[in-house]
Structures are given as structure tokens and as C-alpha cells.
């Protein structure tokens, strides 16, 4: 069997290739139109915007080749945008027609009632009633990783009865999460990022002929589609070079990462530690690069190799932060625009990039232009460019705010002030949250509300909110800060900094409805295992992904 991957430049396909190789199979890349005739099976992944995908297929001369391949009856598996392109069109790019293999249109989620993008682990309920064998291996009790802002609404009526395989509910909306008709199977979720359950689904496509006979029909079962979205528990790894030049995972109190001996604190090797977290059930892994590597060519940046190696062993989403900006080569021979830097990270195995200081600078310019009556968005920022090419779900903004206490709102008239239940050192009843850059070392005249609303307007898909005043204290997240940011934006928010015991995680979710919770040092030192956090949250009735699947089975 000749298995091929249809890559049109869609970001991270390395994880899919690694997943296939982990299953003991080999896959070739379609590089020319002639390769379609050689393929016995094709996997068509997609990351980013619908319009970019359709245009890239057209520019490469692949559109009609793909239609002809599907018409030949050979199996195709689409993933995420690779599924959406099979429909008639998308509201994301109204002028770009889809392939029309399935009837229907891709629509934008309603963000008035929930966070958008839809990011996280959710269920996929099989809703058809036929008994085709073999069928795609979609586990009834499994959760799969979704990351998207647009989806095909699920109605269970009309033409959907001929192709819907699974449906998923996110808040008040039900969507089509996988389709299966004739020789085409496709998922809205990312099986290559869905742990053991996802890899088993990929295996079922590769090792079986998932052909649904038209005679079998596809009646929709009369069943309620329930929301099974879980709160994500994320492990974060601060990575830097030690004095010997080796990359290590470190942690400190507000970036003070040296022991009393003067040595950089070493809590493990990045790849090995990330693999451990995957095995322990982490829903995502985030790398924060806190070493500049300015003396090396960008292509030799050690974090690229960390991502490559990690994506061979870790099959949950990976985020990389630190250094996602315009990068100049040491000899001045080239400047890498931030969007190209992000592209290299994606091709090395990252699913999302995290932007910190550059987001603050971009937000400052956003508000300056708005104050002058100018258009606040000009397309020049890294956030805008990366979101336009790879989708807003690929852009995380990392926020490092500190409290500034004031006697009253009149003492900070240009900032968003809140009344606090934790008075300041002189009894102040109010505070505002000041944004910082350079790892919290430099304060800026910008508050957290101004930053996150500007970044959302620029196209950011998620906020990583570091409670700097709580960092290293193990006293719990700053719930007032988290709640304030949740109220400011309708994109997902991750609470970070301050957790010291399982109750802190559940407290943050129950008090603020935050979308994800993150920790670092307590996980590294095994003071609080990830399993203990999830078990506690589950006992509190908070939906979490509990997996009993052994990684060794894949």
C-alpha cells in the first residue's frame, strides 16, 4: 500500500507523520500532480484558514487532481480544514468555493455564549444507525482534540443523513465532527493530537478499507448530542541553556532560576519531561524558551530540535513561546519575519506559538493609532500575519501583569481599575494590572484589559495569563485577575502562576469559568501530580479528560 500525505503548506504536519511512523507505517508527500495516481490512500490535513487552503490547492494544481482521486474510489482521510474544504464553502472565506464533496457550509461559532475558538478535548458521538464493518475507530468514551473557530452545524436532517458519522456539542451549538460517505472519511478534530484514541483512529484508516456502501444508508439516530468539553490541564516547561550550554527545564520565583550555588536550576531534560507529562495525562504541553540564542543562526535554534524530538513522543498539542518575533541572523545576512519564524516552529512540531513582549508593543501601537483616529489594524503585527496564514487558533498571547494599588479609580484614569478583596500595603482598596515585557522585568504604561482586547482584535486565539504576583508562591491563582480577563474577551483564557495544590485548580475553574489551568514547578517536582489534579477536579464535577489508555500500546 502506498500512503500519501497531501500537504499544501498547512503548518504542523510533522506530528501527523510522526503518528503514522509510531504506528509502524510510512507515508510519502504529494509533491506534484502526478503523485495522485501513485497513491492507494491519501491523508489530507489542514491547519489555518479555509481560503488559504483552497488557494494553495489551486496554485499547486491539486484541486482537480484531488477531485479525480476521490472519484476513483480510493480512500481519503481529511483532518480539520482538510475536512472543511470538502464542503460547499465557508463563511471564513465567502468568495472561495469548496470542493462540494459534501453538501453544506462551514459557519462561524457564536461567541456571545462561549469562548471561540473551540479549543480542547471534546466527545465525538456516533450518530448514524447503520452497521458498516469495518467502521472508523471512534471511541464512545474517548475525547478528541478540537481547535477551530468555524464548523458545519449539525442538524441531522436532509443530506446530512447520507454522510454524518459523528456529532459534537460545544455549548449551545452542535456541529458535524466527522463525515463518512463512500471512500471519504474526515474529522473536524485532530486525531494526531488526540493521544492513544486518536492514533487508533488513524490506524483504523490505514489498516482497513473504510468504504461505506451507498446501499448501507446512513440514517441519523434519535439521540441527544451532549457537550463533553473538558477543562484542559497544561504542563509548562521553562527551557533555557545552563552555564555548560545544555538545555534544561528550570523554574524559579519570578524568573530567578539560579540555585544559591549560582548554578541554573535543573529540573530535567525538555523532551524527556514532556514525554513524561504525555504519559501522565497532560492535555497540552507548553515550552517557554527563556534563552535568546541570539548568537546562532535561526535554523540552528535548539528549540526547533526540541520540538522535532518531542513531537515523535508526544501526541497532544505543543505550544512554543519565546522568540516569536522578527529575527535577524547574527551576521546580518537575513531577517526572518515573525510569520516565517512561526512557520518553522509549526513545521518542527508546534501547534501554537505564544507571543509575549511583542504583543505588548503591538497593543501599544494599536491604542496609539486608535487615539489618533486612525485604523487600529494595519496587518503589520506578528499576531495578524500568523493568524491570517495559520488561523487565530495558532496564536497565543502570553501576558505578564503585576498589580498596581491605588486609592481609587481617579488615581489611574487611563487604566482599567478594579476593587480588590486583597488590599494593598497601605490599605488600598483598588488596583489595576500593569503589563510587563522582557520576562516581567520592564513595566509598561498599558493595563491587562487594554492588552487582551487589542490582541483579540488583532486575531489572537487564546490568552495565557500569568499571575506574576503569585508566581512561585503556591498560594493559588489570582482569581480577580483571571475573572477580569475572562470578562474582557471571548477567546479562551489559560490561568497560570500560583497553583500549589489540587484545590487551586478547581477553585480557578469554579470561580472564573477559565478554559484551562496551567502549572510548572509543582508538576516538575512531583509535588502535585497531574493525575491528582484531574482526579480532584473530576470529584468536584468539573469535566476533565481521564485516560486509562496505556501509551505503551501505541
C-alpha positions as CSV (number, residue, x, y, z in Angstrom):
1,X,0.0,0.0,0.0
2,X,1.2,3.5,-0.9
3,X,0.1,6.0,1.6
4,X,0.5,9.7,0.7
5,X,0.1,13.0,2.6
6,X,-1.4,16.0,0.8
7,X,0.5,18.9,2.3
8,X,-0.2,22.4,0.9
9,X,1.9,24.3,3.5
10,X,-0.6,23.9,6.3
11,X,1.6,24.3,9.3
12,X,2.3,21.4,11.6
13,X,2.1,18.2,9.6
14,X,5.2,16.7,11.3
15,X,3.1,15.4,14.2
16,X,0.9,13.5,11.7
17,X,3.9,12.0,10.1
18,X,5.3,11.0,13.5
19,X,2.0,9.5,14.5
20,X,1.9,7.4,11.3
21,X,5.5,6.3,11.9
22,X,4.7,5.5,15.5
23,X,2.1,3.1,14.2
24,X,4.7,1.3,12.1
25,X,3.8,2.8,8.7
26,X,5.4,5.0,6.2
27,X,4.0,8.0,4.3
28,X,5.1,9.9,1.2
29,X,4.4,13.5,0.4
30,X,2.4,14.5,-2.7
31,X,4.8,16.9,-4.4
32,X,3.3,17.0,-7.9
33,X,0.0,16.3,-9.6
34,X,1.4,13.0,-10.9
35,X,1.7,11.7,-7.3
36,X,-2.1,11.4,-7.0
37,X,-2.0,8.5,-9.5
38,X,0.5,6.6,-7.4
39,X,-1.5,6.8,-4.1
40,X,-3.6,4.0,-2.7
41,X,-4.7,6.1,0.3
42,X,-4.3,9.8,1.0
43,X,-4.5,11.8,4.2
44,X,-5.4,15.4,3.8
45,X,-4.6,17.5,6.9
46,X,-5.3,21.2,7.2
47,X,-4.3,24.0,9.6
48,X,-5.3,27.6,9.2
49,X,-7.7,29.5,7.1
50,X,-10.2,27.9,4.6
51,X,-9.3,30.4,1.9
52,X,-5.6,29.8,2.3
53,X,-6.1,26.1,1.9
54,X,-8.3,26.4,-1.2
55,X,-6.0,28.9,-2.8
56,X,-2.9,26.8,-2.1
57,X,-4.5,23.7,-3.6
58,X,-5.4,25.7,-6.7
59,X,-2.0,27.3,-7.0
60,X,-0.3,23.9,-6.8
61,X,-2.6,22.5,-9.5
62,X,-4.0,20.0,-7.0
63,X,-7.7,20.8,-7.0
64,X,-8.9,18.8,-9.9
65,X,-6.4,16.0,-9.1
66,X,-8.0,15.7,-5.7
67,X,-11.5,15.6,-7.2
68,X,-10.4,12.9,-9.6
69,X,-8.7,10.9,-6.9
70,X,-11.9,10.9,-4.8
71,X,-14.0,9.9,-7.9
72,X,-11.7,6.9,-8.4
73,X,-13.0,5.3,-5.2
74,X,-9.6,5.2,-3.4
75,X,-9.8,6.1,0.3
76,X,-9.2,9.7,1.6
77,X,-9.0,10.9,5.2
78,X,-9.4,14.6,5.8
79,X,-8.4,16.4,9.0
80,X,-9.7,19.8,10.3
81,X,-9.5,22.3,7.4
82,X,-8.9,19.1,5.3
83,X,-12.5,18.2,6.2
84,X,-13.9,21.7,5.8
85,X,-12.6,22.1,2.2
86,X,-14.7,19.1,1.2
87,X,-17.9,21.1,1.8
88,X,-19.5,23.7,-0.5
89,X,-17.9,26.7,1.1
90,X,-17.1,28.6,4.4
91,X,-18.1,31.9,5.9
92,X,-14.4,32.3,6.7
93,X,-13.7,32.9,3.0
94,X,-17.0,33.6,1.4
95,X,-15.6,34.1,-2.1
96,X,-13.7,30.8,-2.2
97,X,-15.8,27.7,-3.1
98,X,-15.0,24.4,-1.5
99,X,-14.8,21.1,-3.4
100,X,-18.5,20.3,-2.8
101,X,-18.0,16.6,-2.0
102,X,-20.4,17.1,0.9
103,X,-23.4,19.3,1.0
104,X,-23.3,22.2,3.5
105,X,-21.5,25.2,4.5
106,X,-18.9,25.9,7.3
107,X,-20.1,28.6,9.7
108,X,-18.6,30.7,12.5
109,X,-19.3,29.7,16.1
110,X,-21.5,32.1,18.1
111,X,-19.0,33.8,20.5
112,X,-21.7,35.5,22.6
113,X,-22.3,32.5,24.7
114,X,-18.9,30.8,24.8
115,X,-15.2,31.1,24.1
116,X,-14.2,31.0,20.4
117,X,-12.1,29.3,19.1
118,X,-13.4,26.0,20.3
119,X,-10.1,24.7,21.8
120,X,-9.9,21.5,23.9
121,X,-10.9,17.9,24.3
122,X,-14.4,17.0,23.4
123,X,-16.5,14.0,22.7
124,X,-17.5,12.7,19.2
125,X,-20.8,10.8,19.3
126,X,-21.5,8.3,16.6
127,X,-25.0,9.3,15.3
128,X,-25.7,7.1,12.3
129,X,-27.6,3.8,12.7
130,X,-26.1,1.6,10.1
131,X,-23.7,-1.3,11.0
132,X,-21.0,-0.9,8.4
133,X,-17.9,-3.0,9.1
134,X,-15.2,-2.1,9.4
135,X,-16.0,1.4,10.7
136,X,-13.8,4.2,11.8
137,X,-12.4,3.6,15.4
138,X,-14.2,6.4,17.2
139,X,-14.4,5.6,20.9
140,X,-17.7,6.3,22.6
141,X,-16.0,7.3,25.9
142,X,-12.9,8.9,24.3
143,X,-12.2,12.6,23.9
144,X,-10.5,14.2,20.9
145,X,-8.7,17.4,20.4
146,X,-10.5,20.3,18.7
147,X,-9.1,23.6,17.7
148,X,-11.2,25.7,15.3
149,X,-13.5,28.8,15.0
150,X,-15.6,27.5,12.1
151,X,-17.6,24.3,11.8
152,X,-20.5,22.7,9.9
153,X,-23.7,22.9,12.0
154,X,-25.2,19.6,12.8
155,X,-29.0,19.3,12.1
156,X,-29.4,15.5,11.4
157,X,-31.7,16.4,8.6
158,X,-31.7,16.3,4.8
159,X,-28.4,15.5,3.1
160,X,-26.6,15.1,6.4
161,X,-28.2,11.7,6.8
162,X,-26.0,10.5,4.0
163,X,-22.7,11.5,5.4
164,X,-22.6,12.4,9.1
165,X,-20.6,9.9,11.2
166,X,-20.2,11.8,14.5
167,X,-21.6,15.0,16.0
168,X,-20.2,17.1,18.9
169,X,-21.8,19.7,21.0
170,X,-19.9,22.9,22.1
171,X,-22.0,24.9,24.4
172,X,-25.3,25.7,22.7
173,X,-24.2,24.5,19.2
174,X,-24.0,21.0,17.8
175,X,-21.5,20.5,14.9
176,X,-20.5,17.8,12.5
177,X,-17.3,16.4,13.9
178,X,-16.7,13.6,11.3
179,X,-18.1,12.6,8.0
180,X,-18.1,9.2,6.2
181,X,-19.5,8.5,2.8
182,X,-18.3,6.1,0.1
183,X,-14.5,6.3,0.2
184,X,-14.1,9.6,2.1
185,X,-13.7,9.8,5.9
186,X,-12.8,13.1,7.6
187,X,-12.7,14.6,11.0
188,X,-13.0,18.2,12.4
189,X,-10.8,17.2,15.3
190,X,-7.1,16.3,15.2
191,X,-6.6,12.6,15.8
192,X,-2.8,13.0,15.6
193,X,-3.1,15.3,18.7
194,X,-5.7,13.1,20.5
195,X,-3.4,10.7,22.3
196,X,-4.0,7.0,22.1
197,X,-7.6,7.3,21.0
198,X,-6.6,9.5,18.1
199,X,-3.8,7.2,17.0
200,X,-6.1,4.2,17.0
201,X,-8.4,6.2,14.7
202,X,-5.5,6.8,12.3
203,X,-4.6,3.2,12.5
204,X,-8.2,2.1,11.5
205,X,-8.0,4.3,8.4
206,X,-4.6,3.0,7.3
207,X,-5.1,-0.7,8.1
208,X,-8.8,-1.1,7.0
209,X,-10.8,-0.2,3.9
210,X,-13.2,2.2,5.4
211,X,-15.6,2.2,2.4
212,X,-19.3,2.8,3.2
213,X,-21.5,1.2,0.6
214,X,-24.3,3.5,-0.6
215,X,-26.7,0.6,-0.1
216,X,-26.0,0.6,3.7
217,X,-27.6,4.0,4.1
218,X,-26.9,6.4,7.0
219,X,-30.0,7.1,9.0
220,X,-29.4,9.5,11.9
221,X,-30.1,8.1,15.3
222,X,-32.5,9.9,17.6
223,X,-30.0,10.8,20.2
224,X,-29.1,13.9,22.1
225,X,-25.6,15.2,21.4
226,X,-24.1,16.3,24.8
227,X,-21.3,18.8,25.5
228,X,-18.3,16.8,26.7
229,X,-15.7,19.6,26.5
230,X,-13.1,19.2,29.3
231,X,-11.1,21.8,31.1
232,X,-7.6,21.4,30.0
233,X,-4.7,20.8,32.4
234,X,-1.5,22.1,30.8
235,X,2.1,21.3,31.8
236,X,4.5,24.2,31.2
237,X,8.3,23.9,30.8
238,X,10.6,26.9,31.1
239,X,13.6,26.0,28.9
240,X,17.0,27.6,28.9
241,X,20.6,26.8,28.4
242,X,22.6,26.3,31.6
243,X,26.2,27.5,32.0
244,X,27.6,24.4,30.3
245,X,25.4,25.1,27.2
246,X,22.9,22.3,27.8
247,X,19.2,22.8,27.5
248,X,17.4,22.2,30.8
249,X,13.9,22.7,32.2
250,X,14.1,25.2,35.0
251,X,11.8,27.1,37.3
252,X,12.2,29.9,39.8
253,X,10.4,32.6,41.7
254,X,9.5,35.2,39.0
255,X,12.3,34.1,36.6
256,X,15.1,33.8,39.3
257,X,16.2,30.4,38.1
258,X,19.6,30.0,39.9
259,X,20.3,28.0,43.0
260,X,22.1,29.5,45.9
261,X,25.2,27.9,44.5
262,X,24.8,30.1,41.4
263,X,24.0,27.2,39.0
264,X,21.0,27.2,36.8
265,X,18.2,25.1,38.5
266,X,17.9,21.9,36.5
267,X,14.6,20.0,36.7
268,X,15.1,17.7,33.8
269,X,15.6,17.5,30.0
270,X,12.8,19.1,28.0
271,X,12.0,16.2,25.7
272,X,12.1,13.6,28.4
273,X,9.9,15.7,30.8
274,X,7.4,16.5,28.0
275,X,7.1,12.7,27.3
276,X,6.5,12.0,31.0
277,X,3.7,14.6,31.0
278,X,2.1,13.0,28.0
279,X,2.2,9.6,29.7
280,X,0.7,11.2,32.9
281,X,-2.3,12.6,31.1
282,X,-1.4,16.3,30.4
283,X,-3.8,17.7,27.9
284,X,-1.2,20.0,26.4
285,X,2.5,20.8,26.8
286,X,3.9,24.3,26.6
287,X,7.5,25.2,26.1
288,X,8.6,28.7,27.1
289,X,12.1,29.5,25.7
290,X,13.7,31.8,28.2
291,X,17.1,31.8,26.4
292,X,17.6,34.1,23.4
293,X,20.1,32.1,21.3
294,X,20.9,35.4,19.5
295,X,24.4,34.1,18.7
296,X,23.1,31.3,16.5
297,X,21.5,31.2,13.0
298,X,17.8,30.8,13.4
299,X,17.7,27.4,11.6
300,X,20.1,26.1,14.3
301,X,17.9,27.3,17.2
302,X,17.9,24.4,19.7
303,X,14.2,24.8,20.4
304,X,13.5,23.6,16.8
305,X,15.2,20.3,17.6
306,X,13.4,20.1,20.9
307,X,10.1,20.3,19.0
308,X,11.1,17.8,16.5
309,X,12.1,15.2,19.1
310,X,9.1,15.9,21.3
311,X,6.6,15.5,18.5
312,X,8.0,12.0,18.0
313,X,7.0,11.0,21.5
314,X,4.1,13.3,22.5
315,X,0.8,13.2,20.8
316,X,-1.0,16.1,22.4
317,X,-0.8,19.8,21.4
318,X,2.5,21.6,21.8
319,X,2.9,25.3,22.2
320,X,6.2,27.2,21.9
321,X,6.8,30.6,23.3
322,X,9.8,33.0,23.4
323,X,11.5,34.3,20.3
324,X,8.4,34.5,18.1
325,X,9.3,37.9,16.5
326,X,11.3,39.2,13.6
327,X,14.7,37.5,14.0
328,X,17.9,38.7,12.4
329,X,20.8,36.3,11.6
330,X,23.9,37.1,13.7
331,X,25.8,38.0,10.5
332,X,23.0,40.3,9.2
333,X,22.6,38.1,6.1
334,X,18.8,37.7,6.6
335,X,15.9,38.8,8.7
336,X,13.2,36.2,9.4
337,X,9.8,37.8,9.7
338,X,7.8,36.6,12.7
339,X,5.4,34.7,10.5
340,X,8.3,32.7,9.0
341,X,9.7,32.1,12.5
342,X,6.3,30.7,13.4
343,X,6.2,28.6,10.3
344,X,9.5,27.0,11.2
345,X,8.1,26.2,14.6
346,X,5.0,24.7,13.1
347,X,7.0,22.6,10.7
348,X,9.1,21.3,13.6
349,X,6.1,20.1,15.5
350,X,4.4,23.0,17.3
351,X,0.7,23.5,17.1
352,X,0.6,27.0,18.6
353,X,3.0,29.8,19.1
354,X,3.0,32.1,22.2
355,X,3.8,35.8,21.8
356,X,4.8,37.9,24.8
357,X,6.7,41.2,24.7
358,X,5.9,41.8,21.0
359,X,2.2,41.5,21.8
360,X,2.6,44.4,24.3
361,X,4.4,46.6,21.8
362,X,1.8,45.8,19.2
363,X,-1.1,46.7,21.6
364,X,0.6,50.0,22.5
365,X,0.6,50.9,18.8
366,X,-3.0,49.7,18.4
367,X,-4.2,52.1,21.0
368,X,-1.9,55.0,19.7
369,X,-3.5,54.7,16.3
370,X,-7.0,54.5,17.7
371,X,-6.4,57.6,19.8
372,X,-5.3,59.5,16.6
373,X,-8.5,58.3,14.8
374,X,-6.5,56.0,12.5
375,X,-7.4,52.4,11.6
376,X,-6.0,50.4,14.6
377,X,-5.2,47.4,12.4
378,X,-2.8,47.6,9.6
379,X,-1.8,43.9,9.1
380,X,1.8,44.5,10.1
381,X,1.9,42.8,13.5
382,X,3.0,39.2,14.1
383,X,-0.3,38.4,15.6
384,X,-2.2,39.5,12.5
385,X,0.1,37.8,10.0
386,X,0.3,34.5,11.8
387,X,-3.4,34.4,12.4
388,X,-4.2,35.2,8.7
389,X,-2.0,32.4,7.4
390,X,-2.4,29.7,10.1
391,X,-5.6,30.7,11.8
392,X,-6.2,32.5,15.0
393,X,-6.2,29.3,17.0
394,X,-2.5,29.1,16.3
395,X,-1.7,32.3,18.2
396,X,-1.5,32.5,22.0
397,X,-0.7,35.8,23.7
398,X,1.3,35.4,26.9
399,X,0.5,38.1,29.5
400,X,2.8,39.0,32.4
401,X,0.8,41.6,34.5
402,X,1.6,42.9,38.0
403,X,-0.8,44.6,40.5
404,X,-0.5,48.4,40.9
405,X,-2.5,49.5,44.0
406,X,-4.3,52.9,44.0
407,X,-6.6,54.6,46.5
408,X,-9.3,54.9,43.9
409,X,-10.1,54.9,40.1
410,X,-9.3,58.6,39.9
411,X,-5.7,57.8,40.6
412,X,-5.4,55.8,37.4
413,X,-7.8,57.5,35.0
414,X,-6.4,55.9,31.8
415,X,-6.5,52.4,33.1
416,X,-9.0,49.7,33.9
417,X,-9.2,49.7,37.7
418,X,-11.0,47.1,39.9
419,X,-12.0,47.0,43.5
420,X,-10.0,44.2,45.2
421,X,-10.7,42.0,48.2
422,X,-6.9,41.9,48.8
423,X,-6.0,45.4,49.9
424,X,-2.6,46.9,49.2
425,X,0.3,47.5,51.6
426,X,-1.2,50.8,52.6
427,X,-4.8,49.5,52.7
428,X,-5.6,50.5,49.1
429,X,-9.0,49.1,48.0
430,X,-8.3,49.3,44.3
431,X,-5.8,48.1,41.8
432,X,-5.0,47.9,38.1
433,X,-2.9,45.3,36.4
434,X,0.2,46.7,34.7
435,X,1.6,44.7,31.7
436,X,5.3,44.0,31.6
437,X,7.9,42.9,29.0
438,X,11.2,41.1,29.0
439,X,10.1,38.4,31.3
440,X,8.4,40.7,33.8
441,X,11.5,42.9,34.2
442,X,10.2,46.1,32.5
443,X,6.8,47.7,33.3
444,X,4.8,49.4,30.6
445,X,2.0,52.0,30.7
446,X,-0.5,49.5,29.5
447,X,-3.1,47.6,31.5
448,X,-4.1,44.0,31.0
449,X,-7.6,44.9,29.8
450,X,-6.1,47.1,27.1
451,X,-3.7,44.4,26.1
452,X,-6.0,41.5,25.8
453,X,-8.8,43.4,24.0
454,X,-6.3,44.8,21.5
455,X,-4.8,41.3,20.9
456,X,-8.2,39.7,20.4
457,X,-8.9,42.4,17.8
458,X,-5.6,41.6,16.1
459,X,-6.5,37.9,15.8
460,X,-5.1,36.2,18.9
461,X,-7.0,33.0,19.6
462,X,-6.1,32.4,23.3
463,X,-4.7,34.2,26.3
464,X,-2.0,32.6,28.6
465,X,-2.5,34.7,31.8
466,X,0.5,34.6,34.1
467,X,-0.4,35.9,37.6
468,X,3.1,37.4,38.2
469,X,2.4,38.4,41.8
470,X,1.5,34.8,42.6
471,X,4.4,33.2,40.7
472,X,6.3,30.7,42.9
473,X,4.1,31.4,45.9
474,X,1.9,28.2,45.7
475,X,-0.9,30.3,47.2
476,X,-3.3,29.9,44.3
477,X,-4.1,31.8,41.1
478,X,-5.1,35.5,41.2
479,X,-8.8,34.9,40.8
480,X,-9.6,38.6,40.5
481,X,-7.2,38.9,37.6
482,X,-8.4,35.7,35.9
483,X,-12.1,36.7,36.2
484,X,-11.4,40.2,34.9
485,X,-9.7,39.0,31.8
486,X,-12.4,36.4,31.2
487,X,-14.9,39.3,31.2
488,X,-12.8,41.3,28.8
489,X,-12.5,38.8,25.9
490,X,-14.5,35.9,24.3
491,X,-11.4,33.9,23.4
492,X,-10.2,31.1,25.7
493,X,-8.1,32.0,28.7
494,X,-5.5,29.8,30.5
495,X,-4.8,30.6,34.1
496,X,-1.1,30.3,35.1
497,X,1.2,31.0,38.1
498,X,0.4,30.3,41.7
499,X,-1.1,26.8,41.9
500,X,0.2,24.8,44.8
501,X,-2.4,22.1,45.5
502,X,-5.3,20.4,43.6
503,X,-7.9,22.7,45.2
504,X,-6.3,25.7,43.5
505,X,-7.1,24.3,40.0
506,X,-10.8,23.6,40.8
507,X,-11.1,26.9,42.6
508,X,-10.0,28.8,39.5
509,X,-12.4,26.9,37.2
510,X,-15.4,27.3,39.6
511,X,-14.8,30.9,40.4
512,X,-13.9,32.3,36.9
513,X,-15.0,29.7,34.3
514,X,-11.5,29.7,32.9
515,X,-10.9,27.4,30.0
516,X,-7.6,25.8,31.1
517,X,-5.3,25.7,34.0
518,X,-1.5,25.5,33.8
519,X,1.3,24.7,36.2
520,X,5.0,24.1,36.1
521,X,7.2,23.7,39.1
522,X,4.8,21.6,41.2
523,X,4.5,19.2,38.3
524,X,8.2,19.1,37.6
525,X,9.0,18.3,41.3
526,X,6.0,15.8,41.5
527,X,4.7,17.9,44.5
528,X,1.2,17.7,42.8
529,X,0.9,15.0,40.1
530,X,-1.3,15.8,37.1
531,X,-3.4,12.7,37.9
532,X,-4.1,14.1,41.4
533,X,-5.3,17.4,39.9
534,X,-7.6,15.7,37.4
535,X,-9.0,13.2,40.0
536,X,-9.8,16.1,42.3
537,X,-11.4,18.2,39.6
538,X,-13.5,15.1,38.5
539,X,-14.7,14.6,42.0
540,X,-15.8,18.3,42.1
541,X,-17.9,17.6,38.9
542,X,-15.5,19.6,36.6
543,X,-15.3,17.8,33.2
544,X,-11.7,16.6,32.6
545,X,-10.1,14.1,30.3
546,X,-9.4,10.9,32.2
547,X,-7.4,8.4,30.2
548,X,-6.7,4.8,31.3
549,X,-5.1,4.1,27.9
550,X,-1.5,2.9,28.1
551,X,0.8,4.9,25.9
552,X,2.8,1.7,25.5
553,X,0.0,0.2,23.4
554,X,0.9,2.5,20.6
